[in-house]
Amino acid sequence: MPKLKHFGSAAIVAATLASSIGAAHAISAPPTQSFDVYARENSLATSTNDGSPLNTGITFSAGDALLITASGVWNGGACGDLGPDGGNCFGNGLPGINFYSLIGRVGAGSYFKIGSSYEGTADATGTLFLAYLDTDSSNNSGFVTAVVSLPVPEPETYALMLGGLGILGLATRKRLAAKA
């Protein structure tokens, strides 16, 4: 019984963490963060008056899941009010992406269309940038709100953490046993 006494607290902590992490992972949605992306200030203009894509400060690794939704209205001038899916009045600003769309890029990866909803994987490691695709940002107005699901550690990360706690528990047990 004394051996269990020394090891018991580490085992209880590990079991508690494992059950709470498992429960949270099974029933909770990933945490999210919202960003207002402005048609003028955050414009990626293909010709003149470029703005600056919005730096979200959220870092993704290549292969991480990306889940982004957006809503709102912005206006690029000639095409009138549009939502984050953009419009076809001027065709595509980037290959396969029509003008006035909400777009994103991770690190030095390729731009991709987010529109009102995007679910995919990061093609590079780095910070997520959001922008409004246009030819000239000088007559833009409005904004859309993008909601980004934050990266959630993979189950292997939790397993490594619990393994590390187990090793710490064993080391403590051996140290206490050596003192006794």
Number of C-alpha atoms within 10 A of each C-alpha: 5 8 11 10 10 18 19 14 12 19 16 11 15 19 13 12 16 16 12 12 13 14 11 12 15 9 8 9 10 13 10 12 12 14 16 17 26 25 29 26 21 23 29 27 23 15 11 12 17 19 20 17 23 20 16 15 10 15 16 22 16 15 12 19 17 17 18 21 18 23 18 16 19 24 21 26 15 10 14 12 16 17 20 26 21 27 19 14 12 13 13 17 19 15 9 10 22 22 25 35 27 35 26 23 22 25 19 12 15 11 18 21 23 24 24 20 16 17 11 13 15 21 20 18 16 18 16 23 20 27 28 34 29 31 19 19 25 18 12 21 16 18 23 22 18 23 18 21 18 18 17 14 10 10 12 9 11 15 12 11 15 17 13 13 17 17 13 14 20 16 13 15 18 15 12 13 12 8 6 6
